[in-house]
Amino acid sequence: MSLYRWLLTALFLAMAVAAPVTGLFPDFDARAQVQLTEPVDDPEPAIDPAADSSADIAIADRLRGIFREIEGLDGVAVAVDAGVVRLSGPIADNASADRAKAIAQRVSGVVTVESQFERDLSVGRNVEPVVDKFSASLQNFLSALPLIGVAFLVAIFVGLLGHFFASRMGFWKRVTPNIFLAELISGFVRVLFIMVGIFIGLDILNATALLGAVLGGAGVIGLAVGFALRDTVDNYMSSIMLSIRQPFRANDHVRVGEQEGRVVRLTSRATILMTLDGNHLRIPNATVFKAEILNFTRNPQRRFSFELGVDADDDPAAAIETGLRAINGQDFVLDDPEATAEIREVGDSNILIAFHGWIDQRNSDFNKARGAAIRVTKNALEECGFALPEPIYRLRFDNGPPQMMDAASKVEPAKKASREKPPRVLAKDAFDVSPEDHVEKLVESERSDDGSSDLLDDQQPVE
């Protein structure tokens, strides 16, 4: 019967909608039909002019019976006259008064409701609901203890499972390119399992809404903390990039910005150098990642340079030839590439010549070799009569004193005599240029004695 009724209703609606098109019902307006089916707000209940005193008595009895069954409203007095309900008596709080008024307005025949309640300030009436509510909450908690215990055990089990997987460092080291990323992924897995365990526990307690509120608050707090700790986050990300694309090895001689030393280790926060004076230097990884890094160890061949000046009256080509002969005569100077020199500047009183030579840092110390080259070049130039003048200021006097003219005439023969002296043969291996490895040994000793973690990996390429 029900199916038959639904079929008839569907057929009638189909005919009503199709009528304006087919012309079956020309007087029927579909738009009016749509407007009539729209919901409208219920008007205010009409006042019955035929109501009498018996209706007021019925309303009062009905409300008294309802209030007697509701705790906190059993003391409400009800008076009804011509459909106007007056509620009075002591009441505990405003919520109870609003509730009583709302109930009265729902009774048929009520025109309006006037509340004339008095605040009940008795201790028993006000304290008893609070005690009852606390007792009910405590009872509910005690009843839910077994369920809470199950949720707690499940969360602990999932967290321990995540700890087990995160502790498999051997697996994570094989998966990731370096130990720093392995530790990072391990920590992420541990936190992920803990969050999943908490979510499952709250889901068992039917309290996932609480987790959403907590995560929302945590997101806002995390955003604020992120802005406050942006330098720390920048340093942390720089540590990740340095550990993946390593710019140096342990014990490399590097210059980071204006700081120079040998690399001790790379940690998750800083790069530790040992300066050439034997002091420890910690540079934040964010600074290292953004700075220019000069690695002196990467290429064993290194060029030294120095400048010497000769008198302005001397032949610079002869000075260059003499200096290069002295430099190339040293065993620590490489033949390939060969030493070079050029005129750097011509001044008022001297000619500045720059000399360059190459050494192998595995066999020679850079500073020692450079100092030895300066010394042999200077001695060779002086032996060949080239003067290495200090800044000279010439004063010219017209018809000057005879004694000054005599002194000037004596300088030229002395200079010519000095140039005519044969050059002294320079002995090879006259200087100790062996590599200075004291700081290198200190770094190796510290790396072997200290058990601190190091993100530098010899298996990774140096970029």
C-alpha positions as CSV (number, residue, x, y, z in Angstrom):
1,M,0.0,0.0,0.0
2,S,2.8,2.3,0.9
3,L,4.6,1.7,-2.5
4,Y,1.3,2.3,-4.3
5,R,0.9,5.7,-2.5
6,W,4.4,6.7,-3.4
7,L,3.8,5.9,-7.1
8,L,0.6,8.0,-7.2
9,T,2.4,10.9,-5.6
10,A,5.3,10.8,-8.0
11,L,2.8,10.5,-11.0
12,F,0.9,13.6,-9.7
13,L,4.0,15.7,-9.3
14,A,5.2,14.7,-12.8
15,M,1.9,15.8,-14.3
16,A,1.9,19.0,-12.4
17,V,5.4,20.0,-13.6
18,A,4.7,19.0,-17.2
19,A,1.3,20.7,-17.4
20,P,2.4,24.2,-18.4
21,V,4.4,22.6,-21.3
22,T,1.9,20.2,-22.6
23,G,-1.2,22.3,-22.1
24,L,-3.1,19.7,-20.1
25,F,-3.7,22.2,-17.2
26,P,-3.7,25.6,-18.8
27,D,-4.8,27.4,-15.6
28,F,-2.0,25.9,-13.5
29,D,1.1,28.0,-12.9
30,A,4.3,26.1,-12.1
31,R,5.9,29.2,-10.6
32,A,3.1,29.6,-8.1
33,Q,3.4,25.9,-7.3
34,V,7.1,26.4,-6.4
35,Q,6.4,29.5,-4.3
36,L,3.7,27.6,-2.4
37,T,6.0,24.8,-1.5
38,E,8.7,27.1,0.0
39,P,8.8,26.9,3.8
40,V,7.5,30.0,5.7
41,D,8.1,31.0,9.3
42,D,5.3,30.0,11.7
43,P,3.4,33.1,12.9
44,E,2.9,33.9,16.5
45,P,0.2,31.7,18.1
46,A,-3.2,33.3,17.9
47,I,-5.0,34.3,21.1
48,D,-8.2,32.3,21.6
49,P,-11.1,34.8,22.5
50,A,-13.2,31.9,23.8
51,A,-10.7,30.8,26.5
52,D,-12.2,30.8,30.0
53,S,-11.0,30.2,33.6
54,S,-11.0,26.5,33.2
55,A,-8.2,26.8,30.6
56,D,-6.2,28.8,33.1
57,I,-6.6,26.2,35.7
58,A,-5.5,23.5,33.3
59,I,-2.5,25.4,32.3
60,A,-1.5,26.0,35.9
61,D,-1.9,22.3,36.8
62,R,0.0,21.2,33.8
63,L,3.0,23.5,34.6
64,R,3.0,22.5,38.3
65,G,3.1,18.9,37.4
66,I,6.1,19.5,35.0
67,F,8.0,21.6,37.5
68,R,7.6,19.0,40.2
69,E,9.4,16.4,38.0
70,I,12.4,18.7,37.3
71,E,15.1,19.1,40.0
72,G,15.6,22.8,40.9
73,L,12.2,23.8,39.6
74,D,10.0,22.0,42.1
75,G,9.7,25.1,44.2
76,V,8.4,27.4,41.4
77,A,4.9,28.9,42.0
78,V,2.6,29.1,39.1
79,A,-0.3,31.6,38.6
80,V,-2.4,31.9,35.4
81,D,-4.9,34.6,34.6
82,A,-6.4,35.0,31.1
83,G,-3.5,33.0,29.6
84,V,-0.8,35.1,31.3
85,V,1.5,32.9,33.3
86,R,3.3,34.4,36.3
87,L,6.2,32.4,37.7
88,S,7.6,33.2,41.2
89,G,9.4,31.7,44.1
90,P,13.0,31.1,45.0
91,I,15.3,29.8,42.3
92,A,19.0,28.8,42.3
93,D,20.3,30.6,39.2
94,N,19.4,32.4,36.0
95,A,19.7,29.2,33.9
96,S,16.9,27.6,35.9
97,A,14.8,30.7,35.6
98,D,15.2,30.7,31.8
99,R,14.4,27.1,31.6
100,A,11.2,27.5,33.5
101,K,10.1,30.3,31.3
102,A,10.9,28.4,28.2
103,I,8.8,25.4,29.4
104,A,5.9,27.6,30.2
105,Q,5.9,29.2,26.8
106,R,5.5,25.8,25.2
107,V,2.2,25.0,26.9
108,S,-0.8,25.5,24.6
109,G,-3.0,28.4,25.5
110,V,-0.3,30.5,27.1
111,V,-0.3,34.1,25.9
112,T,2.8,35.4,27.7
113,V,5.0,34.5,30.6
114,E,6.2,36.8,33.4
115,S,8.9,35.7,35.7
116,Q,9.0,37.1,39.3
117,F,11.7,34.8,40.7
118,E,13.7,35.5,43.8
119,R,17.4,34.5,44.1
120,D,17.8,31.6,46.5
121,L,20.9,32.2,48.6
122,S,20.7,29.2,50.9
123,V,23.9,27.2,51.2
124,G,22.3,23.8,50.7
125,R,20.4,24.8,47.6
126,N,23.4,26.3,45.9
127,V,26.1,23.9,47.0
128,E,24.2,20.7,46.5
129,P,24.1,20.9,42.7
130,V,27.8,21.4,42.5
131,V,28.5,18.5,44.8
132,D,26.1,16.3,42.8
133,K,27.8,17.3,39.6
134,F,31.3,16.6,41.0
135,S,30.1,13.3,42.3
136,A,28.6,12.4,38.9
137,S,31.8,13.4,37.2
138,L,33.9,11.3,39.6
139,Q,31.6,8.4,39.1
140,N,31.9,8.7,35.4
141,F,35.7,8.9,35.7
142,L,35.8,5.8,37.9
143,S,33.6,4.0,35.4
144,A,35.8,5.0,32.5
145,L,39.1,3.9,34.2
146,P,39.2,0.5,32.5
147,L,38.7,2.2,29.1
148,I,41.3,4.8,29.9
149,G,43.7,2.1,30.9
150,V,43.2,0.3,27.6
151,A,43.7,3.5,25.7
152,F,46.9,4.3,27.7
153,L,48.3,0.8,27.1
154,V,47.6,1.0,23.3
155,A,49.3,4.4,23.1
156,I,52.3,3.1,25.1
157,F,52.6,0.1,22.8
158,V,52.5,2.1,19.6
159,G,55.1,4.5,21.1
160,L,57.4,1.7,22.1
161,L,57.0,0.2,18.6
162,G,58.1,3.5,17.1
163,H,61.0,3.6,19.5
164,F,62.1,0.1,18.3
165,F,62.0,1.1,14.7
166,A,63.7,4.4,15.3
167,S,66.5,2.7,17.2
168,R,67.5,0.6,14.2
169,M,70.4,3.1,13.3
170,G,72.1,0.5,11.2
171,F,69.1,0.5,8.8
172,W,68.7,4.2,8.7
173,K,72.5,4.7,8.0
174,R,72.1,2.4,5.0
175,V,69.1,4.2,3.8
176,T,70.4,7.8,4.2
177,P,73.7,9.3,2.9
178,N,75.1,10.4,6.3
179,I,74.6,9.9,10.0
180,F,73.0,13.3,10.5
181,L,70.1,12.5,8.2
182,A,69.9,9.1,9.8
183,E,69.4,10.6,13.2
184,L,67.0,13.1,11.8
185,I,64.8,10.5,10.2
186,S,65.0,8.3,13.3
187,G,63.8,11.1,15.5
188,F,60.9,11.9,13.0
189,V,59.8,8.2,13.1
190,R,59.8,8.2,16.8
191,V,57.7,11.4,17.1
192,L,55.3,10.1,14.3
193,F,54.6,6.9,16.2
194,I,54.1,8.7,19.5
195,M,51.5,11.0,17.7
196,V,49.8,8.0,16.2
197,G,49.6,6.3,19.6
198,I,48.1,9.3,21.2
199,F,45.5,9.6,18.4
200,I,44.5,5.9,18.7
201,G,44.2,6.3,22.5
202,L,42.0,9.4,22.1
203,D,39.9,7.7,19.4
204,I,39.3,4.8,21.9
205,L,38.1,7.3,24.4
206,N,36.0,9.1,21.7
207,A,38.0,12.3,22.4
208,T,39.5,13.0,19.0
209,A,38.0,16.5,19.1
210,L,40.4,17.2,21.9
211,L,43.3,16.2,19.7
212,G,42.1,18.5,17.0
213,A,42.1,21.4,19.5
214,V,45.5,20.5,20.8
215,L,46.9,20.3,17.3
216,G,45.4,23.6,16.3
217,G,46.9,25.3,19.3
218,A,50.2,23.6,18.7
219,G,50.2,24.9,15.1
220,V,49.7,28.5,16.3
221,I,52.4,28.0,18.9
222,G,54.7,26.4,16.4
223,L,54.3,29.3,14.0
224,A,55.2,31.8,16.8
225,V,58.1,29.7,17.9
226,G,59.3,29.3,14.3
227,F,59.5,33.1,13.9
228,A,61.3,33.5,17.2
229,L,63.8,30.7,16.4
230,R,64.3,31.4,12.7
231,D,68.1,31.8,13.2
232,T,68.2,28.4,14.9
233,V,66.1,26.8,12.2
234,D,68.4,28.4,9.6
235,N,71.5,27.0,11.3
236,Y,69.8,23.6,11.5
237,M,69.0,23.5,7.8
238,S,72.6,24.7,7.0
239,S,73.8,21.7,9.0
240,I,71.8,19.4,6.9
241,M,73.1,20.9,3.7
242,L,76.7,20.8,4.9
243,S,76.4,17.2,5.9
244,I,75.1,16.3,2.5
245,R,77.4,18.5,0.3
246,Q,80.6,18.5,2.3
247,P,83.0,21.3,1.4
248,F,86.0,19.9,3.4
249,R,87.4,16.9,5.1
250,A,88.6,16.5,8.7
251,N,92.0,18.1,9.2
252,D,91.8,20.2,6.0
253,H,93.5,23.6,6.2
254,V,90.7,26.0,5.4
255,R,89.8,29.7,5.6
256,V,86.1,30.4,6.3
257,G,85.5,34.1,5.8
258,E,88.2,35.7,7.8
259,Q,88.9,32.7,10.1
260,E,91.6,30.2,9.3
261,G,92.5,26.9,10.8
262,R,92.3,23.1,10.4
263,V,88.9,21.3,10.5
264,V,88.3,19.3,13.7
265,R,84.7,18.2,13.1
266,L,81.3,19.2,11.8
267,T,78.5,18.9,14.3
268,S,74.8,19.5,14.1
269,R,75.2,23.1,15.2
270,A,78.7,24.4,14.4
271,T,82.0,23.7,12.5
272,I,84.9,23.4,14.9
273,L,88.3,24.6,13.7
274,M,91.7,24.6,15.4
275,T,93.5,27.8,14.5
276,L,97.2,27.8,13.6
277,D,97.8,29.1,17.1
278,G,96.3,25.9,18.6
279,N,93.0,27.5,19.7
280,H,89.5,26.1,19.3
281,L,87.2,28.1,17.1
282,R,83.4,27.3,16.8
283,I,81.7,28.8,13.8
284,P,77.8,28.4,13.4
285,N,77.0,26.3,10.4
286,A,74.7,29.0,9.0
287,T,77.8,31.3,8.8
288,V,79.9,28.5,7.2
289,F,77.2,27.7,4.7
290,K,77.0,31.3,3.5
291,A,80.7,32.2,3.7
292,E,83.5,31.8,1.1
293,I,85.5,28.7,2.0
294,L,89.1,28.6,0.8
295,N,90.5,25.0,1.1
296,F,94.4,25.0,1.1
297,T,94.6,21.2,1.4
298,R,92.5,20.3,-1.6
299,N,95.4,21.0,-4.1
300,P,98.9,20.1,-2.8
301,Q,100.6,22.5,-5.2
302,R,100.5,26.1,-4.0
303,R,102.0,29.3,-5.3
304,F,103.8,31.8,-3.0
305,S,104.4,35.5,-4.0
306,F,106.4,38.4,-2.7
307,E,107.6,41.8,-3.9
308,L,111.1,43.4,-3.8
309,G,112.1,46.8,-5.0
310,V,115.4,47.8,-6.8
311,D,116.9,51.1,-7.5
312,A,115.2,53.2,-10.2
313,D,118.5,53.4,-12.1
314,D,118.9,49.6,-12.2
315,D,117.9,47.3,-15.1
316,P,114.7,45.6,-14.0
317,A,115.2,42.8,-16.6
318,A,118.5,41.9,-15.1
319,A,117.0,42.0,-11.6
320,I,114.2,39.6,-12.6
321,E,116.7,37.2,-14.2
322,T,118.9,37.3,-11.0
323,G,115.9,36.7,-8.7
324,L,114.5,33.8,-10.8
325,R,117.9,32.2,-10.9
326,A,118.1,32.3,-7.1
327,I,114.5,31.0,-6.6
328,N,114.9,28.2,-9.1
329,G,118.1,27.1,-7.4
330,Q,116.2,26.0,-4.4
331,D,115.1,22.3,-4.2
332,F,111.7,23.1,-2.6
333,V,110.6,25.2,-5.6
334,L,108.9,23.1,-8.3
335,D,110.2,23.1,-11.9
336,D,106.7,22.6,-13.3
337,P,105.1,25.1,-13.1
338,E,108.2,27.3,-13.2
339,A,108.8,30.4,-11.2
340,T,107.8,33.7,-12.8
341,A,108.2,37.4,-12.1
342,E,106.9,40.7,-13.4
343,I,107.4,44.4,-12.9
344,R,104.6,45.5,-10.6
345,E,105.1,49.2,-10.3
346,V,107.7,51.9,-11.2
347,G,108.0,54.5,-8.4
348,D,109.9,57.7,-7.9
349,S,112.8,56.0,-6.3
350,N,112.5,52.3,-7.0
351,I,111.1,49.6,-9.3
352,L,108.8,47.1,-7.6
353,I,109.1,43.5,-8.9
354,A,106.8,40.6,-8.0
355,F,108.2,37.1,-7.8
356,H,106.1,33.9,-7.8
357,G,107.1,30.3,-7.2
358,W,105.3,27.0,-6.7
359,I,105.8,24.4,-3.9
360,D,104.4,21.0,-3.0
361,Q,102.7,21.4,0.4
362,R,103.2,17.7,1.1
363,N,106.9,18.2,1.2
364,S,107.3,21.9,2.1
365,D,105.7,24.3,4.6
366,F,104.2,27.3,2.7
367,N,105.3,30.0,5.1
368,K,108.8,28.6,5.5
369,A,109.3,28.2,1.8
370,R,108.1,31.7,1.1
371,G,110.4,33.2,3.7
372,A,113.4,31.2,2.3
373,A,112.6,32.4,-1.2
374,I,112.5,36.0,-0.1
375,R,115.8,35.6,1.7
376,V,117.7,34.0,-1.2
377,T,116.3,36.5,-3.7
378,K,117.2,39.5,-1.6
379,N,120.8,38.2,-1.1
380,A,121.2,37.4,-4.8
381,L,120.1,40.9,-5.8
382,E,122.4,42.5,-3.3
383,E,125.4,40.3,-4.3
384,C,124.9,41.4,-7.9
385,G,124.9,45.0,-7.0
386,F,121.2,45.8,-7.1
387,A,120.3,48.2,-4.4
388,L,117.0,47.6,-2.4
389,P,116.3,51.2,-1.5
390,E,114.1,52.6,1.1
391,P,111.8,55.5,0.0
392,I,114.1,58.4,-1.1
393,Y,113.2,62.0,-1.4
394,R,115.5,64.0,-3.8
395,L,116.2,67.6,-3.1
396,R,117.7,69.7,-6.0
397,F,119.8,72.7,-5.3
398,D,120.9,75.1,-8.1
399,N,124.6,75.9,-7.5
400,G,124.4,73.8,-4.3
401,P,127.2,73.5,-1.7
402,P,130.4,71.9,-3.1
403,Q,130.5,69.3,-0.3
404,M,127.2,67.9,-1.5
405,M,128.4,67.7,-5.0
406,D,131.5,65.9,-3.8
407,A,129.3,63.3,-1.9
408,A,127.2,62.7,-5.0
409,S,130.3,62.2,-7.1
410,K,131.5,59.5,-4.7
411,V,128.3,57.5,-4.8
412,E,128.4,56.6,-8.5
413,P,131.9,55.0,-8.5
414,A,130.9,53.0,-5.3
415,K,127.7,51.7,-7.0
416,K,129.6,50.7,-10.2
417,A,132.3,48.9,-8.1
418,S,129.6,47.0,-6.3
419,R,128.0,45.9,-9.6
420,E,131.3,44.5,-10.8
421,K,131.6,42.0,-7.9
422,P,130.9,38.4,-9.1
423,P,127.8,36.9,-7.7
424,R,128.1,34.6,-4.7
425,V,127.1,31.0,-5.3
426,L,124.0,30.2,-3.2
427,A,124.1,26.8,-1.5
428,K,121.0,24.6,-2.0
429,D,119.0,23.2,1.0
430,A,120.3,26.0,3.2
431,F,116.8,26.4,4.8
432,D,114.5,24.0,6.7
433,V,111.2,24.1,4.8
434,S,109.8,20.8,6.1
435,P,106.0,20.8,6.7
436,E,104.8,22.1,10.1
437,D,102.5,19.3,11.3
438,H,102.0,20.2,15.0
439,V,98.5,21.5,14.6
440,E,97.6,18.6,12.3
441,K,98.7,16.1,15.0
442,L,96.7,18.0,17.6
443,V,93.6,17.6,15.5
444,E,94.2,13.9,14.9
445,S,94.7,13.4,18.7
446,E,91.5,15.2,19.5
447,R,89.5,13.3,17.0
448,S,90.7,10.0,18.3
449,D,90.2,10.8,22.0
450,D,86.9,12.6,21.8
451,G,83.8,10.5,21.2
452,S,81.7,13.4,19.9
453,S,79.6,12.8,16.8
454,D,81.1,14.0,13.5
455,L,79.0,14.6,10.3
456,L,82.1,14.5,8.1
457,D,82.2,11.3,6.1
458,D,85.2,10.2,4.0
459,Q,82.8,8.3,1.7
460,Q,81.0,11.4,0.6
461,P,82.3,13.5,-2.2
462,V,83.9,16.9,-1.4
463,E,82.2,19.8,-3.3
